[in-house]
Protein backbone atom coordinates (compact mmCIF):
# COMPACT_ATOMS: atom_id res chain seq x y z
CA UNK A 1 0.00 0.00 0.00
CA UNK A 2 1.35 3.42 -0.98
CA UNK A 3 2.56 5.63 1.84
CA UNK A 4 0.64 8.95 1.98
CA UNK A 5 3.68 10.84 3.34
CA UNK A 6 7.16 10.34 1.88
CA UNK A 7 10.37 12.33 2.14
CA UNK A 8 11.74 13.68 -1.14
CA UNK A 9 15.18 14.20 -2.58
CA UNK A 10 15.10 17.43 -4.59
CA UNK A 11 17.47 18.86 -7.18
CA UNK A 12 19.30 22.17 -7.37
CA UNK A 13 20.34 24.48 -10.23
CA UNK A 14 23.56 26.47 -10.55
CA UNK A 15 22.67 29.52 -12.65
CA UNK A 16 25.34 32.26 -12.66
CA UNK A 17 22.98 34.74 -10.96
CA UNK A 18 22.70 32.48 -7.91
CA UNK A 19 24.48 33.07 -4.63
CA UNK A 20 27.91 31.63 -3.96
CA UNK A 21 28.44 28.55 -1.83
CA UNK A 22 27.10 28.76 1.72
CA UNK A 23 25.73 32.25 1.06
CA UNK A 24 22.95 30.57 -0.92
CA UNK A 25 19.93 29.55 1.13
CA UNK A 26 18.78 27.40 -1.80
CA UNK A 27 22.12 25.60 -1.73
CA UNK A 28 22.15 25.21 2.03
CA UNK A 29 18.61 23.80 2.19
CA UNK A 30 19.28 21.44 -0.71
CA UNK A 31 22.43 20.10 0.98
CA UNK A 32 20.58 19.22 4.21
CA UNK A 33 18.73 16.34 2.55
CA UNK A 34 20.69 13.08 2.96
CA UNK A 35 22.43 11.92 -0.27
CA UNK A 36 22.61 15.43 -1.79
CA UNK A 37 26.18 16.22 -0.74
CA UNK A 38 27.81 19.40 0.53
CA UNK A 39 27.70 22.93 -0.86
CA UNK A 40 30.89 23.87 -2.72
CA UNK A 41 32.39 27.30 -2.03
CA UNK A 42 33.33 27.87 -5.69
CA UNK A 43 29.84 27.07 -7.07
CA UNK A 44 26.68 29.18 -7.37
CA UNK A 45 23.37 27.74 -6.18
CA UNK A 46 20.28 29.41 -7.60
CA UNK A 47 17.17 27.22 -7.32
CA UNK A 48 16.01 24.16 -5.41
CA UNK A 49 13.03 22.61 -7.25
CA UNK A 50 10.29 20.50 -5.68
CA UNK A 51 7.73 18.44 -7.58
CA UNK A 52 7.26 16.44 -10.75
CA UNK A 53 8.48 18.81 -13.47
CA UNK A 54 10.95 16.75 -15.57
CA UNK A 55 13.72 19.38 -15.83
CA UNK A 56 14.71 19.00 -12.16
CA UNK A 57 12.44 16.24 -10.82
CA UNK A 58 12.06 15.14 -7.21
CA UNK A 59 12.58 11.53 -6.14
CA UNK A 60 11.43 9.44 -3.20
CA UNK A 61 14.42 9.65 -0.85
CA UNK A 62 14.16 6.07 0.41
CA UNK A 63 13.93 4.37 -2.99
CA UNK A 64 15.14 6.82 -5.66
CA UNK A 65 11.86 6.44 -7.55
CA UNK A 66 10.70 9.56 -9.38
CA UNK A 67 7.82 11.26 -7.57
CA UNK A 68 6.07 11.47 -10.95
CA UNK A 69 6.21 7.67 -11.30
CA UNK A 70 5.10 7.19 -7.70
CA UNK A 71 1.98 9.25 -8.41
CA UNK A 72 1.28 7.51 -11.72
CA UNK A 73 1.37 4.20 -9.85
CA UNK A 74 -0.74 5.58 -6.99
CA UNK A 75 -3.08 8.17 -8.54
CA UNK A 76 -5.43 8.06 -5.55
CA UNK A 77 -2.85 10.08 -3.60
CA UNK A 78 -3.63 13.30 -5.52
CA UNK A 79 -7.38 13.20 -4.91
CA UNK A 80 -10.28 13.09 -7.36
CA UNK A 81 -10.50 16.80 -8.12
CA UNK A 82 -6.82 17.17 -9.04
CA UNK A 83 -6.77 13.82 -10.84
CA UNK A 84 -9.76 14.80 -13.01
CA UNK A 85 -8.31 18.20 -13.87
CA UNK A 86 -4.56 17.59 -14.13
CA UNK A 87 -3.98 13.83 -14.02
CA UNK A 88 -1.69 12.08 -11.49
CA UNK A 89 0.60 15.10 -11.15
CA UNK A 90 1.59 17.91 -8.84
CA UNK A 91 0.01 20.85 -10.73
CA UNK A 92 2.38 23.38 -9.19
CA UNK A 93 6.14 23.84 -8.88
CA UNK A 94 7.60 25.24 -5.63
CA UNK A 95 11.19 26.43 -5.51
CA UNK A 96 13.66 28.05 -3.14
CA UNK A 97 15.53 30.80 -5.01
CA UNK A 98 18.72 32.60 -3.96
CA UNK A 99 20.13 35.33 -6.18
CA UNK A 100 22.74 38.03 -5.85
CA UNK A 101 22.10 39.83 -9.14
CA UNK A 102 19.17 40.40 -11.44
CA UNK A 103 17.49 37.42 -13.05
CA UNK A 104 16.68 37.84 -16.75
CA UNK A 105 13.99 40.38 -17.60
CA UNK A 106 11.15 38.07 -18.51
CA UNK A 107 7.52 37.19 -19.04
CA UNK A 108 5.85 33.78 -18.95
CA UNK A 109 3.37 33.18 -21.79
CA UNK A 110 -0.29 32.77 -20.93
CA UNK A 111 -2.12 29.51 -21.63
CA UNK A 112 -3.10 30.18 -25.25
CA UNK A 113 0.32 31.57 -26.23
CA UNK A 114 2.12 28.76 -24.39
CA UNK A 115 0.14 26.17 -26.33
CA UNK A 116 1.06 27.82 -29.62
CA UNK A 117 4.74 28.27 -28.72
CA UNK A 118 5.01 24.67 -27.52
CA UNK A 119 3.49 23.46 -30.79
CA UNK A 120 5.81 25.61 -32.93
CA UNK A 121 9.01 25.27 -30.90
CA UNK A 122 8.85 22.44 -28.34
CA UNK A 123 12.62 22.44 -27.84
CA UNK A 124 12.51 25.93 -26.30
CA UNK A 125 8.99 25.91 -24.86
CA UNK A 126 8.86 22.58 -23.07
CA UNK A 127 5.19 22.45 -22.15
CA UNK A 128 1.84 23.98 -23.19
CA UNK A 129 1.05 25.48 -19.80
CA UNK A 130 0.99 29.01 -18.43
CA UNK A 131 3.16 30.02 -15.49
CA UNK A 132 1.58 32.51 -13.08
CA UNK A 133 3.59 32.61 -9.87
CA UNK A 134 3.97 34.05 -6.40
CA UNK A 135 7.17 34.95 -4.54
CA UNK A 136 7.39 35.01 -0.73
CA UNK A 137 10.42 36.72 0.80
CA UNK A 138 12.62 34.66 3.14
CA UNK A 139 15.14 37.51 3.47
CA UNK A 140 15.17 41.11 2.29
CA UNK A 141 13.96 40.83 -1.31
CA UNK A 142 14.44 43.40 -4.08
CA UNK A 143 12.60 43.04 -7.36
CA UNK A 144 11.11 44.68 -10.42
CA UNK A 145 7.56 43.54 -11.18
CA UNK A 146 4.87 44.93 -13.46
CA UNK A 147 4.68 48.52 -14.67
CA UNK A 148 4.57 51.76 -12.77
CA UNK A 149 1.28 53.68 -12.99
CA UNK A 150 0.95 55.37 -16.37
CA UNK A 151 1.13 58.92 -15.04
CA UNK A 152 4.42 58.16 -13.28
CA UNK A 153 5.97 56.66 -16.42
CA UNK A 154 4.73 59.60 -18.46
CA UNK A 155 6.44 62.05 -16.09
CA UNK A 156 9.73 60.12 -16.19
CA UNK A 157 9.66 59.97 -19.99
CA UNK A 158 9.53 63.77 -20.17
CA UNK A 159 13.16 63.88 -19.00
CA UNK A 160 15.36 65.19 -21.80
CA UNK A 161 17.49 62.04 -22.37
CA UNK A 162 14.39 59.93 -23.15
CA UNK A 163 11.62 62.28 -24.23
CA UNK A 164 12.30 61.66 -27.93
CA UNK A 165 11.43 57.97 -27.48
CA UNK A 166 7.74 58.61 -26.75
CA UNK A 167 5.37 58.65 -29.75
CA UNK A 168 4.19 62.27 -30.23
CA UNK A 169 0.61 63.53 -30.11
CA UNK A 170 -0.89 60.43 -28.53
CA UNK A 171 -2.57 59.91 -25.17
CA UNK A 172 -0.16 58.05 -22.87
CA UNK A 173 -1.98 54.73 -22.48
CA UNK A 174 -1.06 51.06 -22.37
CA UNK A 175 -0.81 50.88 -26.17
CA UNK A 176 1.85 53.61 -26.09
CA UNK A 177 3.56 51.85 -23.19
CA UNK A 178 3.76 48.64 -25.22
CA UNK A 179 5.41 50.54 -28.09
CA UNK A 180 7.73 52.31 -25.68
CA UNK A 181 8.81 49.00 -24.16
CA UNK A 182 9.47 47.66 -27.66
CA UNK A 183 11.48 50.77 -28.54
CA UNK A 184 13.66 50.53 -25.44
CA UNK A 185 14.32 46.84 -26.03
CA UNK A 186 15.29 47.49 -29.67
CA UNK A 187 17.77 50.34 -29.14
CA UNK A 188 21.34 49.69 -30.34
CA UNK A 189 23.86 49.09 -27.53
CA UNK A 190 25.67 52.41 -28.05
CA UNK A 191 22.39 54.35 -27.79
CA UNK A 192 21.48 52.46 -24.61
CA UNK A 193 24.84 53.45 -23.12
CA UNK A 194 24.47 57.09 -24.12
CA UNK A 195 20.99 57.36 -22.59
CA UNK A 196 22.12 55.70 -19.36
CA UNK A 197 25.08 58.04 -19.06
CA UNK A 198 22.81 61.05 -19.59
CA UNK A 199 20.31 59.83 -16.99
CA UNK A 200 22.86 59.04 -14.30
CA UNK A 201 24.21 62.61 -14.22
CA UNK A 202 20.77 64.17 -13.69
CA UNK A 203 19.93 65.34 -10.16
CA UNK A 204 17.91 62.75 -8.27
CA UNK A 205 15.22 65.35 -7.61
CA UNK A 206 14.28 65.32 -11.29
CA UNK A 207 13.05 61.74 -10.91
CA UNK A 208 10.50 62.64 -8.21
CA UNK A 209 9.71 59.79 -5.87
CA UNK A 210 11.72 57.48 -8.13
CA UNK A 211 14.95 59.16 -7.04
CA UNK A 212 16.60 55.72 -6.87
CA UNK A 213 16.83 55.51 -10.68
CA UNK A 214 20.34 56.99 -11.25
CA UNK A 215 21.87 54.83 -8.54
CA UNK A 216 19.99 51.74 -9.73
CA UNK A 217 21.23 52.28 -13.28
CA UNK A 218 24.80 52.29 -11.97
CA UNK A 219 24.17 49.12 -10.00
CA UNK A 220 22.69 47.30 -13.01
CA UNK A 221 25.51 48.55 -15.25
CA UNK A 222 27.99 46.78 -12.98
CA UNK A 223 26.00 43.57 -13.25
CA UNK A 224 25.14 43.51 -16.96
CA UNK A 225 27.11 46.42 -18.54
CA UNK A 226 25.75 49.78 -19.67
CA UNK A 227 24.74 48.26 -23.02
CA UNK A 228 21.89 46.08 -21.67
CA UNK A 229 18.45 47.30 -22.79
CA UNK A 230 16.92 45.75 -19.69
CA UNK A 231 18.50 48.50 -17.56
CA UNK A 232 16.23 51.11 -19.14
CA UNK A 233 13.05 49.02 -19.15
CA UNK A 234 13.42 47.98 -15.50
CA UNK A 235 14.35 51.34 -14.01
CA UNK A 236 12.16 53.66 -16.10
CA UNK A 237 9.02 51.58 -16.64
CA UNK A 238 8.76 48.94 -13.90
CA UNK A 239 7.82 48.94 -10.24
CA UNK A 240 10.89 48.63 -8.01
CA UNK A 241 9.98 46.97 -4.72
CA UNK A 242 11.71 45.93 -1.52
CA UNK A 243 10.02 43.30 0.64
CA UNK A 244 10.80 41.92 4.08
CA UNK A 245 10.50 38.28 5.21
CA UNK A 246 6.93 37.01 4.88
CA UNK A 247 5.84 39.66 2.39
CA UNK A 248 4.82 38.43 -1.06
CA UNK A 249 3.99 39.43 -4.61
CA UNK A 250 1.80 37.84 -7.25
CA UNK A 251 3.03 37.74 -10.86
CA UNK A 252 0.26 36.83 -13.34
CA UNK A 253 1.04 35.10 -16.62
CA UNK A 254 2.57 37.53 -19.13
CA UNK A 255 3.50 40.02 -16.41
CA UNK A 256 6.96 41.56 -16.83
CA UNK A 257 9.34 40.93 -13.94
CA UNK A 258 12.98 40.59 -12.91
CA UNK A 259 14.01 39.57 -9.40
CA UNK A 260 17.05 41.48 -8.20
CA UNK A 261 18.41 40.24 -4.87
CA UNK A 262 17.34 37.97 -2.03
CA UNK A 263 16.09 34.54 -0.98
CA UNK A 264 12.49 33.54 -1.68
CA UNK A 265 9.94 30.79 -1.82
CA UNK A 266 8.60 30.83 -5.36
CA UNK A 267 5.57 28.80 -6.41
CA UNK A 268 4.07 28.66 -9.88
CA UNK A 269 1.83 26.63 -12.12
CA UNK A 270 3.63 23.55 -13.41
CA UNK A 271 5.56 25.08 -16.29
CA UNK A 272 9.05 26.21 -17.25
CA UNK A 273 8.15 28.46 -20.20
CA UNK A 274 9.87 31.84 -20.25
CA UNK A 275 10.56 34.65 -22.72
CA UNK A 276 13.74 36.58 -21.84
CA UNK A 277 14.86 39.90 -23.28
CA UNK A 278 17.26 41.58 -20.88
CA UNK A 279 19.81 40.96 -18.10
CA UNK A 280 21.26 38.10 -20.09
CA UNK A 281 23.67 37.67 -23.02
CA UNK A 282 22.21 38.89 -26.32
CA UNK A 283 22.48 35.40 -27.78
CA UNK A 284 20.06 34.15 -25.08
CA UNK A 285 17.41 36.83 -25.66
CA UNK A 286 14.10 36.07 -27.29
CA UNK A 287 12.32 37.99 -30.03
CA UNK A 288 11.37 41.50 -28.92
CA UNK A 289 8.16 41.41 -30.97
CA UNK A 290 7.11 38.20 -29.22
CA UNK A 291 8.01 39.63 -25.83
CA UNK A 292 6.06 42.85 -26.25
CA UNK A 293 3.11 41.09 -27.90
CA UNK A 294 2.85 38.81 -24.88
CA UNK A 295 2.86 41.63 -22.32
CA UNK A 296 -0.11 42.33 -20.13
CA UNK A 297 -0.31 45.37 -17.88
CA UNK A 298 -1.07 43.69 -14.58
CA UNK A 299 0.14 44.70 -12.09
CA UNK A 300 0.20 48.41 -12.89
CA UNK A 301 1.51 49.78 -9.60
CA UNK A 302 3.11 48.52 -6.40
CA UNK A 303 -0.16 47.99 -4.54
CA UNK A 304 -1.52 45.75 -7.30
CA UNK A 305 1.59 43.57 -7.14
CA UNK A 306 1.44 42.77 -3.42
CA UNK A 307 -0.15 39.51 -2.29
CA UNK A 308 -1.53 39.64 1.24
CA UNK A 309 -1.48 36.73 3.62
CA UNK A 310 -4.42 35.75 5.79
CA UNK A 311 -5.01 33.40 8.67
CA UNK A 312 -5.77 29.98 7.23
CA UNK A 313 -8.70 27.81 8.24
CA UNK A 314 -6.47 24.80 7.47
CA UNK A 315 -4.55 25.47 10.70
CA UNK A 316 -6.46 24.06 13.64
CA UNK A 317 -4.44 25.98 16.27
CA UNK A 318 -4.41 29.25 14.34
CA UNK A 319 -0.66 29.27 13.67
CA UNK A 320 -0.81 29.00 9.86
CA UNK A 321 -1.14 31.82 7.35
CA UNK A 322 -2.12 31.36 3.73
CA UNK A 323 -1.10 32.94 0.44
CA UNK A 324 -4.01 32.55 -1.97
CA UNK A 325 -3.30 33.89 -5.49
CA UNK A 326 -6.14 34.52 -7.97
CA UNK A 327 -5.54 31.34 -9.96
CA UNK A 328 -6.51 27.75 -9.28
CA UNK A 329 -3.32 25.68 -9.38
CA UNK A 330 -2.19 26.18 -5.77
CA UNK A 331 -2.25 27.99 -2.45
CA UNK A 332 0.67 28.14 -0.01
CA UNK A 333 0.46 27.70 3.76
CA UNK A 334 3.08 29.23 6.04
CA UNK A 335 3.35 27.84 9.57
CA UNK A 336 5.64 29.44 12.12
CA UNK A 337 6.01 27.84 15.55
CA UNK A 338 7.93 28.98 18.59
CA UNK A 339 9.63 26.66 21.07
CA UNK A 340 7.20 24.08 22.42
CA UNK A 341 4.33 25.09 20.11
CA UNK A 342 2.07 22.82 18.05
CA UNK A 343 -0.05 23.15 14.92
CA UNK A 344 -2.26 20.72 13.05
CA UNK A 345 -3.35 20.98 9.43
CA UNK A 346 -6.79 19.67 8.54
CA UNK A 347 -6.94 17.04 5.83
CA UNK A 348 -6.49 18.60 2.38
CA UNK A 349 -8.35 17.02 -0.53
CA UNK A 350 -5.40 17.27 -2.94
CA UNK A 351 -1.61 16.76 -3.02
CA UNK A 352 0.83 18.99 -1.18
CA UNK A 353 4.55 19.54 -0.79
CA UNK A 354 5.73 20.47 2.70
CA UNK A 355 9.20 21.91 3.27
CA UNK A 356 11.16 23.38 6.18
CA UNK A 357 13.05 26.65 5.76
CA UNK A 358 14.15 27.17 9.35
CA UNK A 359 14.41 25.19 12.57
CA UNK A 360 13.64 21.62 13.58
CA UNK A 361 10.61 19.64 14.66
CA UNK A 362 8.34 16.68 14.00
CA UNK A 363 5.49 15.76 11.70
CA UNK A 364 3.06 13.20 13.06
CA UNK A 365 0.56 11.23 11.00
CA UNK A 366 -2.23 9.24 12.62
CA UNK A 367 -2.61 5.84 10.92
CA UNK A 368 -5.47 3.91 12.49
CA UNK A 369 -4.61 3.68 16.17
CA UNK A 370 -0.89 4.25 15.66
CA UNK A 371 1.11 7.43 15.08
CA UNK A 372 3.87 7.67 12.49
CA UNK A 373 6.52 10.32 13.15
CA UNK A 374 8.70 12.09 10.58
CA UNK A 375 11.74 14.21 11.33
CA UNK A 376 11.54 17.86 10.23
CA UNK A 377 14.84 19.64 9.63
CA UNK A 378 15.91 22.64 7.58
CA UNK A 379 15.78 21.67 3.92
CA UNK A 380 13.65 18.55 4.38
CA UNK A 381 10.83 18.17 1.86
CA UNK A 382 7.83 15.83 2.08
CA UNK A 383 5.08 14.85 -0.29
CA UNK A 384 1.75 14.65 1.56
CA UNK A 385 -1.10 12.82 -0.13
CA UNK A 386 -4.71 13.91 -0.04
CA UNK A 387 -7.02 13.30 2.87
CA UNK A 388 -4.61 13.11 5.80
CA UNK A 389 -4.31 15.37 8.81
CA UNK A 390 -0.76 16.21 9.85
CA UNK A 391 0.42 17.45 13.24
CA UNK A 392 3.48 19.71 13.53
CA UNK A 393 5.47 20.30 16.71
CA UNK A 394 8.84 21.70 17.71
CA UNK A 395 11.03 22.02 20.78
CA UNK A 396 13.10 24.95 19.51
CA UNK A 397 11.05 26.67 16.77
CA UNK A 398 10.36 25.96 13.10
CA UNK A 399 9.16 27.59 9.87
CA UNK A 400 7.27 25.34 7.45
CA UNK A 401 5.74 26.08 4.04
CA UNK A 402 3.19 23.83 2.40
CA UNK A 403 2.05 24.32 -1.20
CA UNK A 404 -1.15 22.45 -2.05
CA UNK A 405 -3.90 22.01 -4.62
CA UNK A 406 -7.51 20.95 -4.15
C-alpha positions in Angstrom: 0.0 0.0 0.0 1.3 3.4 -1.0 2.6 5.6 1.8 0.6 8.9 2.0 3.7 10.8 3.3 7.2 10.3 1.9 10.4 12.3 2.1 11.7 13.7 -1.1 15.2 14.2 -2.6 15.1 17.4 -4.6 17.5 18.9 -7.2 19.3 22.2 -7.4 20.3 24.5 -10.2 23.6 26.5 -10.6 22.7 29.5 -12.6 25.3 32.3 -12.7 23.0 34.7 -11.0 22.7 32.5 -7.9 24.5 33.1 -4.6 27.9 31.6 -4.0 28.4 28.5 -1.8 27.1 28.8 1.7 25.7 32.3 1.1 22.9 30.6 -0.9 19.9 29.5 1.1 18.8 27.4 -1.8 22.1 25.6 -1.7 22.1 25.2 2.0 18.6 23.8 2.2 19.3 21.4 -0.7 22.4 20.1 1.0 20.6 19.2 4.2 18.7 16.3 2.6 20.7 13.1 3.0 22.4 11.9 -0.3 22.6 15.4 -1.8 26.2 16.2 -0.7 27.8 19.4 0.5 27.7 22.9 -0.9 30.9 23.9 -2.7 32.4 27.3 -2.0 33.3 27.9 -5.7 29.8 27.1 -7.1 26.7 29.2 -7.4 23.4 27.7 -6.2 20.3 29.4 -7.6 17.2 27.2 -7.3 16.0 24.2 -5.4 13.0 22.6 -7.2 10.3 20.5 -5.7 7.7 18.4 -7.6 7.3 16.4 -10.8 8.5 18.8 -13.5 11.0 16.8 -15.6 13.7 19.4 -15.8 14.7 19.0 -12.2 12.4 16.2 -10.8 12.1 15.1 -7.2 12.6 11.5 -6.1 11.4 9.4 -3.2 14.4 9.6 -0.9 14.2 6.1 0.4 13.9 4.4 -3.0 15.1 6.8 -5.7 11.9 6.4 -7.5 10.7 9.6 -9.4 7.8 11.3 -7.6 6.1 11.5 -11.0 6.2 7.7 -11.3 5.1 7.2 -7.7 2.0 9.2 -8.4 1.3 7.5 -11.7 1.4 4.2 -9.9 -0.7 5.6 -7.0 -3.1 8.2 -8.5 -5.4 8.1 -5.6 -2.8 10.1 -3.6 -3.6 13.3 -5.5 -7.4 13.2 -4.9 -10.3 13.1 -7.4 -10.5 16.8 -8.1 -6.8 17.2 -9.0 -6.8 13.8 -10.8 -9.8 14.8 -13.0 -8.3 18.2 -13.9 -4.6 17.6 -14.1 -4.0 13.8 -14.0 -1.7 12.1 -11.5 0.6 15.1 -11.2 1.6 17.9 -8.8 0.0 20.9 -10.7 2.4 23.4 -9.2 6.1 23.8 -8.9 7.6 25.2 -5.6 11.2 26.4 -5.5 13.7 28.1 -3.1 15.5 30.8 -5.0 18.7 32.6 -4.0 20.1 35.3 -6.2 22.7 38.0 -5.8 22.1 39.8 -9.1 19.2 40.4 -11.4 17.5 37.4 -13.0 16.7 37.8 -16.7 14.0 40.4 -17.6 11.1 38.1 -18.5 7.5 37.2 -19.0 5.8 33.8 -18.9 3.4 33.2 -21.8 -0.3 32.8 -20.9 -2.1 29.5 -21.6 -3.1 30.2 -25.3 0.3 31.6 -26.2 2.1 28.8 -24.4 0.1 26.2 -26.3 1.1 27.8 -29.6 4.7 28.3 -28.7 5.0 24.7 -27.5 3.5 23.5 -30.8 5.8 25.6 -32.9 9.0 25.3 -30.9 8.9 22.4 -28.3 12.6 22.4 -27.8 12.5 25.9 -26.3 9.0 25.9 -24.9 8.9 22.6 -23.1 5.2 22.5 -22.2 1.8 24.0 -23.2 1.0 25.5 -19.8 1.0 29.0 -18.4 3.2 30.0 -15.5 1.6 32.5 -13.1 3.6 32.6 -9.9 4.0 34.0 -6.4 7.2 34.9 -4.5 7.4 35.0 -0.7 10.4 36.7 0.8 12.6 34.7 3.1 15.1 37.5 3.5 15.2 41.1 2.3 14.0 40.8 -1.3 14.4 43.4 -4.1 12.6 43.0 -7.4 11.1 44.7 -10.4 7.6 43.5 -11.2 4.9 44.9 -13.5 4.7 48.5 -14.7 4.6 51.8 -12.8 1.3 53.7 -13.0 0.9 55.4 -16.4 1.1 58.9 -15.0 4.4 58.2 -13.3 6.0 56.7 -16.4 4.7 59.6 -18.5 6.4 62.1 -16.1 9.7 60.1 -16.2 9.7 60.0 -20.0 9.5 63.8 -20.2 13.2 63.9 -19.0 15.4 65.2 -21.8 17.5 62.0 -22.4 14.4 59.9 -23.2 11.6 62.3 -24.2 12.3 61.7 -27.9 11.4 58.0 -27.5 7.7 58.6 -26.7 5.4 58.6 -29.8 4.2 62.3 -30.2 0.6 63.5 -30.1 -0.9 60.4 -28.5 -2.6 59.9 -25.2 -0.2 58.1 -22.9 -2.0 54.7 -22.5 -1.1 51.1 -22.4 -0.8 50.9 -26.2 1.8 53.6 -26.1 3.6 51.9 -23.2 3.8 48.6 -25.2 5.4 50.5 -28.1 7.7 52.3 -25.7 8.8 49.0 -24.2 9.5 47.7 -27.7 11.5 50.8 -28.5 13.7 50.5 -25.4 14.3 46.8 -26.0 15.3 47.5 -29.7 17.8 50.3 -29.1 21.3 49.7 -30.3 23.9 49.1 -27.5 25.7 52.4 -28.1 22.4 54.3 -27.8 21.5 52.5 -24.6 24.8 53.4 -23.1 24.5 57.1 -24.1 21.0 57.4 -22.6 22.1 55.7 -19.4 25.1 58.0 -19.1 22.8 61.0 -19.6 20.3 59.8 -17.0 22.9 59.0 -14.3 24.2 62.6 -14.2 20.8 64.2 -13.7 19.9 65.3 -10.2 17.9 62.7 -8.3 15.2 65.4 -7.6 14.3 65.3 -11.3 13.0 61.7 -10.9 10.5 62.6 -8.2 9.7 59.8 -5.9 11.7 57.5 -8.1 15.0 59.2 -7.0 16.6 55.7 -6.9 16.8 55.5 -10.7 20.3 57.0 -11.2 21.9 54.8 -8.5 20.0 51.7 -9.7 21.2 52.3 -13.3 24.8 52.3 -12.0 24.2 49.1 -10.0 22.7 47.3 -13.0 25.5 48.6 -15.2 28.0 46.8 -13.0 26.0 43.6 -13.3 25.1 43.5 -17.0 27.1 46.4 -18.5 25.8 49.8 -19.7 24.7 48.3 -23.0 21.9 46.1 -21.7 18.5 47.3 -22.8 16.9 45.7 -19.7 18.5 48.5 -17.6 16.2 51.1 -19.1 13.0 49.0 -19.1 13.4 48.0 -15.5 14.4 51.3 -14.0 12.2 53.7 -16.1 9.0 51.6 -16.6 8.8 48.9 -13.9 7.8 48.9 -10.2 10.9 48.6 -8.0 10.0 47.0 -4.7 11.7 45.9 -1.5 10.0 43.3 0.6 10.8 41.9 4.1 10.5 38.3 5.2 6.9 37.0 4.9 5.8 39.7 2.4 4.8 38.4 -1.1 4.0 39.4 -4.6 1.8 37.8 -7.3 3.0 37.7 -10.9 0.3 36.8 -13.3 1.0 35.1 -16.6 2.6 37.5 -19.1 3.5 40.0 -16.4 7.0 41.6 -16.8 9.3 40.9 -13.9 13.0 40.6 -12.9 14.0 39.6 -9.4 17.0 41.5 -8.2 18.4 40.2 -4.9 17.3 38.0 -2.0 16.1 34.5 -1.0 12.5 33.5 -1.7 9.9 30.8 -1.8 8.6 30.8 -5.4 5.6 28.8 -6.4 4.1 28.7 -9.9 1.8 26.6 -12.1 3.6 23.5 -13.4 5.6 25.1 -16.3 9.1 26.2 -17.2 8.1 28.5 -20.2 9.9 31.8 -20.2 10.6 34.7 -22.7 13.7 36.6 -21.8 14.9 39.9 -23.3 17.3 41.6 -20.9 19.8 41.0 -18.1 21.3 38.1 -20.1 23.7 37.7 -23.0 22.2 38.9 -26.3 22.5 35.4 -27.8 20.1 34.2 -25.1 17.4 36.8 -25.7 14.1 36.1 -27.3 12.3 38.0 -30.0 11.4 41.5 -28.9 8.2 41.4 -31.0 7.1 38.2 -29.2 8.0 39.6 -25.8 6.1 42.8 -26.2 3.1 41.1 -27.9 2.8 38.8 -24.9 2.9 41.6 -22.3 -0.1 42.3 -20.1 -0.3 45.4 -17.9 -1.1 43.7 -14.6 0.1 44.7 -12.1 0.2 48.4 -12.9 1.5 49.8 -9.6 3.1 48.5 -6.4 -0.2 48.0 -4.5 -1.5 45.8 -7.3 1.6 43.6 -7.1 1.4 42.8 -3.4 -0.1 39.5 -2.3 -1.5 39.6 1.2 -1.5 36.7 3.6 -4.4 35.7 5.8 -5.0 33.4 8.7 -5.8 30.0 7.2 -8.7 27.8 8.2 -6.5 24.8 7.5 -4.5 25.5 10.7 -6.5 24.1 13.6 -4.4 26.0 16.3 -4.4 29.3 14.3 -0.7 29.3 13.7 -0.8 29.0 9.9 -1.1 31.8 7.4 -2.1 31.4 3.7 -1.1 32.9 0.4 -4.0 32.5 -2.0 -3.3 33.9 -5.5 -6.1 34.5 -8.0 -5.5 31.3 -10.0 -6.5 27.8 -9.3 -3.3 25.7 -9.4 -2.2 26.2 -5.8 -2.2 28.0 -2.5 0.7 28.1 0.0 0.5 27.7 3.8 3.1 29.2 6.0 3.3 27.8 9.6 5.6 29.4 12.1 6.0 27.8 15.5 7.9 29.0 18.6 9.6 26.7 21.1 7.2 24.1 22.4 4.3 25.1 20.1 2.1 22.8 18.0 0.0 23.2 14.9 -2.3 20.7 13.0 -3.3 21.0 9.4 -6.8 19.7 8.5 -6.9 17.0 5.8 -6.5 18.6 2.4 -8.4 17.0 -0.5 -5.4 17.3 -2.9 -1.6 16.8 -3.0 0.8 19.0 -1.2 4.5 19.5 -0.8 5.7 20.5 2.7 9.2 21.9 3.3 11.2 23.4 6.2 13.1 26.7 5.8 14.2 27.2 9.4 14.4 25.2 12.6 13.6 21.6 13.6 10.6 19.6 14.7 8.3 16.7 14.0 5.5 15.8 11.7 3.1 13.2 13.1 0.6 11.2 11.0 -2.2 9.2 12.6 -2.6 5.8 10.9 -5.5 3.9 12.5 -4.6 3.7 16.2 -0.9 4.2 15.7 1.1 7.4 15.1 3.9 7.7 12.5 6.5 10.3 13.2 8.7 12.1 10.6 11.7 14.2 11.3 11.5 17.9 10.2 14.8 19.6 9.6 15.9 22.6 7.6 15.8 21.7 3.9 13.6 18.6 4.4 10.8 18.2 1.9 7.8 15.8 2.1 5.1 14.8 -0.3 1.8 14.6 1.6 -1.1 12.8 -0.1 -4.7 13.9 0.0 -7.0 13.3 2.9 -4.6 13.1 5.8 -4.3 15.4 8.8 -0.8 16.2 9.8 0.4 17.5 13.2 3.5 19.7 13.5 5.5 20.3 16.7 8.8 21.7 17.7 11.0 22.0 20.8 13.1 24.9 19.5 11.1 26.7 16.8 10.4 26.0 13.1 9.2 27.6 9.9 7.3 25.3 7.4 5.7 26.1 4.0 3.2 23.8 2.4 2.1 24.3 -1.2 -1.2 22.5 -2.0 -3.9 22.0 -4.6 -7.5 21.0 -4.2 
